[in-house]
Amino acid sequence: MLKAVMDILFAILPPFLMAVAFTVAFVAGVIKGIVGFAMPTILLSGLSTFIAPDLALAALLLPTLVTNGMQTFRYGPREVWLTMRRFRLFLSVGGVTIFSAAQLVPVLPTQVLLLVIGLAVTGFALWQLSGRAPVLGSWGQNTALDAISGAFAGLIGGVSGMWGPPTVAYLTAIGTEKRQQMLAQGVIYGLGAVLLVAGHVKSGVLNERTLPLSLALLPPAILGMWIGVRVSDKFDQAAFRKITLLVLIFGGLNLLRRGVFG
């Protein structure tokens, strides 16, 4: 049975590239565990270096779904419910937009997709590292900000699988407390991941050819997540977040390079 599984995987990617894909998934899991986001960004950025963007997008779907479930229910059902109530408008608007935007992937030119994702990732990371990102905590949440932020996050998430950067920017802007932000990210990303998987089953991106790769990346992603959570519990979160943003910059620049030069 193991040989049959390996034959299926190696029909998608040769052994060396499969090992690289496992490594990328493991690293993405570690960083996800430390800072609560960036798994889809790192997976798409890393995998699309050596495979087609649509295959990389399909590959990240199940690891993203499962690790967000792990992050969400670490805090207990009651906290999850309260968080869903607080961010219900952001979730509703973002969910509808994710599912709708996912249908654009098969018809979008590859280079346009790479440029959109690269600009979003690089711009977000540079903005955060500059120290100039505004904090709107004194204003509190409001209906317009929730709806606009949800729509933007859903649009980026639907076409790229990465709704993390705009979501983190939104949570940071309204001054969300650290523990609440980690939980909110898990809830928002988890529900978004459910809709994204459904959207890409319908779009055809996740199919019988791409599903085995997404399943294969689950074990290294989960192991990385488990390690990352324990690192996050023991060390300063801010320092690791800065490191993650630097990684996102390099990943985003790589996507931009591929979008411009092919």
N, C-alpha and C positions, 0 to 999 in steps of 0.2 A: 504493500500500500504506500509506504514511504517513497519507494522508487517511482510509483505512478504519480505521486504529488510532485516530486522533483522534476519529473519529465514534463509535467504541465507548466511548471514555473520556468524551467529552462527553455521552453518553447517561446516564452514571452521575453525573457532576458537571459543572456549567457551567464554562466556561474559567477564570473568576476563581477559583472554589473549587478547581479542579484545580491552579492555580498556587499557591494557599495550601497545598494538600496536599503539593506538591513541596517547598515551603519547610520545612514541618514535618518531612518526611522527611530533608531535608538537615541541619537543626539536630539532629535525633535522631541522625543518623550522626556528626556532629562530636562530640557529647557522649559517644556510645558509644565513639568512638575515644580520647577523653581519659581516661575513667574506667572503661571496660570494661563498663558496664551502662547501664540507663535508656532504651534505645531503645523497647521496647514501651510503657513508661510515658509517655514524651513523645509517641509517636505516638498512643496511645489518648486521652490527655488533650487533645492538640491537635486531632485529627481529630473526636473526638466533640463538639466545640464546635459543629460545623456539619453533621455527618452522624450517622446513627443509630449507636448503640454497636456493634451487631452488624456493620455495614458497616465501622466503624473497626477492629474486632477482626479481620475478614477481611483488611483492607488491611495490617495490620502483620505478618502471618504470614510472607510470603516475605522481606521486608527483614530481619526478625529472624533467620530461618534462615540466610540468606546471610552477613550480617555476623558472626554468631557463628562460622560456618565460617572466615571470614577471621581472626578473633581467635584461634581455637583453633590453627590450623595455622601461625600465625606462629612458634610455638615448636618445631615439629618433631614428628614422629610418636612418638618415644620419650617425650618429656615428656608428650604427650597420654595415652599408655598408662599411665604411672606415675600421672598425676592421676586417671584413670578407676579405677585400682585403689584409690587412697587413699580416694576418695569413692564407692565402689561401692554402699554401703548407702543413702546419701543419694540417689544417682541412681536406684536401683532403686525405692525407696519413692516418691520424687517422680514418677518416670515413670508408675508405675501410677496414682497419684492424678491426675496431669495428664490422662491419657487418659480416666479415669472422670469427672472433674469437667467436662471439656469437653462432655459430653453434657447437662449441666444448662443450658447457655447458652440454647438455644431456648425453654426453659420458664420461665426466671427473668424476673420483671418487670424492665423496663429500669431503673427508679429504684432497685430493690434492688441491681442490678449496679453502678450508678454509686456508690451509697453504700458498698458493700463495697470497691470499688477505691479510692475517695477516702479512706476511713478508713485503709486499709493504707498507701497512699502517704504521706499527710500524717503519720500517726503515726510511720512509719519515719524520715522526714526530720527531724522535730522531735526525735525520740529521739536520732538521731545528732548533730545540731547542739547539743543540750543538754550534750554531754560526759558524760552519765551512763550511756551504753550500757556494759554490763558487758563486761569482757574475761575470757574463760574459758580463755585460753591455758595457764595453769598447770595446769588440769585435763586439757588435751589433748582429743582427740576421744574420744567414747565412743559405744557402740551406741545408747543411748537418745536422746541428743541428735541423732545423725545421723538416726535414724528419725523422730523428732518433727518436726525441722526440714524433712526431706524431704517429709513428709506435708503440712505447712502450706504450704510453697512450692508443692507440686503443686496443692493446692486453690485457692490464689490464682491460680496460673498457668493452671489449666484453665478457670476461669470468666472470667478477665480478659485472659489473654495476657501477664501481667506477673508473673513469678516472681523478678524481680530484687531487689526490696526485702527479702523474707525470706531470700533466698540471701546477699545482701551482709551482712545482719545476722548470719547463721550464720557466715560466713567471718570476719567481724570478731570475733565472740565467741570463736572458738577461736584467735585471734591469728595468722591466716595472713599470711605474709610477702608484700610487695607484688607481686613478680613472680609468685609462686605463686598469689596471689589473682586476678590478671588472667587467668592460664592456666586456673585452676579455674572462674572465671566463664564463660570461653569454652566449656569442655567441658560444664559443667552446663547452661548456656543453650542450647548447640548441640544436645545430645541432647534436651533438653526441647522445643526448637523442632521437631525432627523428629516427636516424639510429638504435639505440639500441632497441627501441620499435619495429621497423620493423624487425630487426634481430631476436628478440625473439618471434614475432608472427610466423615467419617462423620456428624457432627452436622448437616451441611448448611450451616454458616456459610460455608465456602469452597466456592463452586460456580461455574458458568459465568457468573453475573452479577457475582460479586464478585472473581473471579480476575484480570480485566484491571486493576483498580485496584491490587491487590497487586503485580502485575508492573510496572506503571508507576512505582511508588514505589521500585523497586530502584535505578535509576541515581542519583537524588539521594541515597539512603541510602548507597550505596557510595562516592560521591564525598565525602560528608561524613565517613564513616568513615576514608577515606584521609587527609584533612586532619587530622582529630582525632588520629590515631595520631602524626603528625609533630609536632603541637603537644605532645602528651603526652611525647614523647621529649625535648623541649627545655626544658620548663617544670616547675615544681613541681607534683606530683600533688595534694598536699593542698589547695592553694588552689582548683584546678579542681573538686575533689570538693565543697568547700563551696559553690561557685557552683551546681553541679549539684543539691545538696540544696535550695538555695533555690528553684531552678526547679521541683523536684519538689513542694515545699510549695505553690507557686502553682498548679501543675497539679492537685494533689490537692484543694486548696480549690475549684477550679473544678468538679471532678467532684462534690464534695459539694454545691455550690450547685445543680448540675443535678439531683442526686439528690433534694434536698429540695424545690426549687421547680419542677422540670421544665423 
